[in-house]
């Protein structure tokens, strides 16, 4: 990042304020905006957890494949009995009762995740006309340095 001043100038036709879809609907209090923002923030934690669940899914699959490859090498190195024993015990084993990781991911997605996602969306639709990130847009307005390059409310169109 350069220490040189940002010399960009904004098009005067682009107002330096949030877009309408990032403003609270008429009559919605700051308390409601903050509370709905909290619901969305909680859902964002679930999005993060879901990403970690997918990472778990990928890592377990990768470990299974790497183990199978290592067991092939072990057999070629003269220890097929040990390789066969480990292969029978570990490779392809369920990680939870009756489930490989893809089944865990599917169950999570179809159950808890979908329920939470739908509830968060319905809350925004009911209280915020479906608008997203209104609370964060308010935080941005409070925290940015108005009029300073790099602190614009939104990109130029």
C-alpha positions as CSV (number, residue, x, y, z in Angstrom):
1,X,0.0,0.0,0.0
2,X,1.4,3.4,-1.0
3,X,1.6,6.4,1.4
4,X,0.9,8.7,-1.6
5,X,-2.3,10.6,-1.3
6,X,-5.3,9.3,-3.2
7,X,-6.0,11.9,-5.8
8,X,-9.1,10.2,-7.3
9,X,-12.2,12.5,-7.4
10,X,-15.7,11.3,-7.3
11,X,-18.3,11.9,-10.0
12,X,-20.5,14.6,-8.4
13,X,-23.5,12.8,-9.8
14,X,-22.8,9.9,-7.4
15,X,-24.0,10.8,-4.0
16,X,-21.6,10.0,-1.1
17,X,-24.2,8.1,0.9
18,X,-25.3,4.5,1.1
19,X,-27.5,3.1,-1.6
20,X,-31.2,3.0,-0.8
21,X,-31.1,-0.8,-0.2
22,X,-28.7,-0.2,2.6
23,X,-30.9,2.4,4.4
24,X,-33.5,1.4,6.9
25,X,-37.1,1.3,5.5
26,X,-39.3,4.1,6.6
27,X,-40.5,3.8,10.1
28,X,-37.9,1.2,11.2
29,X,-36.2,2.1,14.5
30,X,-32.5,1.9,15.1
31,X,-33.2,-0.8,17.7
32,X,-34.9,-3.0,15.1
33,X,-32.0,-2.4,12.6
34,X,-29.5,-3.4,15.3
35,X,-31.5,-6.5,16.3
36,X,-31.9,-7.7,12.8
37,X,-28.2,-7.0,12.2
38,X,-27.6,-9.3,15.2
39,X,-29.7,-12.1,13.6
40,X,-27.7,-11.7,10.4
41,X,-24.4,-11.6,12.3
42,X,-25.4,-14.9,14.1
43,X,-26.2,-16.4,10.7
44,X,-22.8,-15.3,9.4
45,X,-21.2,-17.3,12.2
46,X,-23.1,-20.3,10.9
47,X,-21.8,-19.6,7.4
48,X,-18.3,-19.7,8.8
49,X,-19.1,-22.9,10.7
50,X,-20.5,-24.4,7.4
51,X,-17.2,-23.5,5.7
52,X,-15.3,-25.3,8.4
53,X,-17.6,-28.3,8.0
54,X,-16.8,-28.4,4.3
55,X,-13.1,-28.1,5.2
56,X,-13.5,-31.1,7.5
57,X,-15.2,-33.0,4.7
58,X,-12.4,-32.2,2.3
59,X,-9.6,-33.0,4.8
60,X,-11.0,-36.3,5.9
61,X,-11.4,-37.3,2.3
62,X,-7.9,-36.2,1.5
63,X,-6.5,-38.1,4.6
64,X,-8.4,-41.3,3.5
65,X,-6.8,-41.0,0.0
66,X,-3.3,-40.3,1.3
67,X,-3.6,-43.3,3.7
68,X,-4.7,-45.6,0.9
69,X,-1.6,-44.4,-1.1
70,X,0.7,-44.9,1.9
71,X,-0.7,-48.4,2.4
72,X,0.0,-49.3,-1.2
73,X,3.6,-48.2,-0.6
74,X,3.7,-50.2,2.6
75,X,2.6,-53.3,0.8
76,X,5.1,-52.7,-2.0
77,X,7.8,-52.3,0.7
78,X,7.2,-55.9,1.8
79,X,4.5,-55.5,4.5
80,X,1.2,-56.3,2.7
81,X,-0.2,-57.9,5.9
82,X,0.1,-54.6,7.8
83,X,-1.2,-52.6,4.9
84,X,-4.2,-54.9,4.4
85,X,-5.0,-54.8,8.2
86,X,-5.0,-51.0,8.2
87,X,-6.9,-50.7,4.9
88,X,-9.6,-53.0,6.2
89,X,-9.8,-51.1,9.5
90,X,-9.5,-47.4,8.5
91,X,-9.9,-46.8,4.7
92,X,-13.5,-46.1,3.9
93,X,-14.6,-46.2,7.5
94,X,-17.6,-44.1,8.6
95,X,-16.5,-41.0,10.6
96,X,-19.8,-41.0,12.6
97,X,-22.3,-43.8,13.0
98,X,-23.4,-44.8,9.4
99,X,-22.0,-41.6,7.9
100,X,-19.2,-40.4,5.7
101,X,-18.5,-36.7,5.8
102,X,-20.6,-36.0,2.7
103,X,-23.6,-37.3,4.6
104,X,-22.9,-35.1,7.6
105,X,-22.6,-32.1,5.2
106,X,-25.9,-32.9,3.5
107,X,-27.7,-33.5,6.8
108,X,-26.4,-30.1,8.2
109,X,-27.3,-28.3,5.0
110,X,-30.8,-29.8,4.7
111,X,-31.5,-29.3,8.4
112,X,-30.0,-26.7,10.7
113,X,-28.4,-24.6,8.0
114,X,-31.4,-24.3,5.7
115,X,-33.7,-23.6,8.7
116,X,-31.4,-20.8,10.0
117,X,-30.9,-19.4,6.5
118,X,-34.7,-19.3,5.8
119,X,-35.4,-17.8,9.3
120,X,-32.8,-15.0,8.8
121,X,-34.2,-14.2,5.3
122,X,-37.8,-14.1,6.6
123,X,-36.8,-11.8,9.4
124,X,-35.2,-9.4,7.0
125,X,-38.2,-9.6,4.7
126,X,-40.7,-9.0,7.5
127,X,-38.8,-6.2,9.3
128,X,-36.4,-4.7,6.7
129,X,-38.2,-5.1,3.4
130,X,-35.5,-7.8,2.7
131,X,-32.7,-5.3,2.8
132,X,-29.3,-6.8,3.8
133,X,-26.5,-5.4,5.9
134,X,-28.4,-2.2,6.9
135,X,-26.8,-2.2,10.4
136,X,-23.3,-2.6,8.9
137,X,-24.1,0.3,6.5
138,X,-25.0,2.4,9.5
139,X,-21.7,1.4,11.2
140,X,-19.8,2.3,8.0
141,X,-21.5,5.7,7.9
142,X,-20.5,6.4,11.6
143,X,-16.9,5.2,11.2
144,X,-15.8,6.4,7.8
145,X,-14.2,9.8,7.3
146,X,-16.7,11.6,5.1
147,X,-15.2,13.3,2.1
148,X,-11.9,11.5,2.3
149,X,-10.7,9.4,-0.6
150,X,-10.9,5.7,0.2
151,X,-13.8,6.3,2.6
152,X,-16.6,6.6,0.1
153,X,-20.0,5.3,1.0
154,X,-20.2,3.2,-2.1
155,X,-18.4,2.6,-5.4
156,X,-19.0,4.9,-8.3
157,X,-21.4,3.5,-10.8
